[in-house]
Amino acid sequence: MNDLGSALGTAVTLVATVDPAVARIVGLSLRVSLMAVAIAALIGLPLGALLAVTRFPGRGAVIVGLNALMGLPPVVCGLLIYLLLSRSGPLGALGLLFTPTAMIAAQAVLIAPILAALTRQVLEGLWEEYAEQLLSFGAGPLRAVPTLLWDGRLALLTVLLAGFGRACAEVGAVMIVGGNIDGFTRVMTTAIALETSKGDLPLALALGIVLMAIVLAVNGAAQFLRDSADRWAR
């Protein structure tokens, strides 16, 4: 118990003094996660919007597949990206394996289906509510997408925050494609796993404290946006 208390005290000190090692790992984690969310948003939001307003043969199967991909195991995603970027893979010549770029790609692949599925749910409800009015103004389904995206912006910000929280907590995929290289591809989750196995509890706890703070901040922001959306709706 004394050892745990000492480790926790050291961890708090590391966070409070902005230890360079902690700051470096946290900075890389945030950079990778934010880039992944941005790329996933460019794919997921338009895809979700199109599924929300259009009807075509096989749409149900696409939605089922998209919902299934929301539960894609991270290690499977990491393995697929690894095979693509390995020397014998189709993209091996780019030399991206065990780089932050590979980690961003893995996280984006994991997050894009989540953003697309949640966006579809948000905008489908808005389309059902405003479809007649928008069609009367001559705005077809595709032309209505920008209006729906703007009207649902607060809910979509919550969707993006959910994607960011998912990215920050990812460990399996980034471990496979990033290699957990110190000072280059080591992020919070992989560092916590490594330092715990090494017995360096202060650093692991310090990173855990920061990660929990980020998760709480993201959830707090999401709740604030939901409340704001409810007040706006009234």
Secondary structure, 3 states (H helix, E strand, C coil): CHHHHHHHHHHHHHHHCCCHHHHHHHHHHHHHHHHHHHHHHHHHHHHHHHHHHCCCCCHHHHHHHHHHHCCCCHHHHHHHHHHHHCCCCCCHHHCCCCCHHHHHHHHHHHHHHHHHHHHHHHHHHHHHHHHHHHHHCCCCHHHHHHHHHHHCHHHHHHHHHHHHHHHHCCCHHHHHHHCCCCCCCCCHHHHHHHHHHHCCHHHHHHHHHHHHHHHHHHHHHHHHHHHHHHHHHC
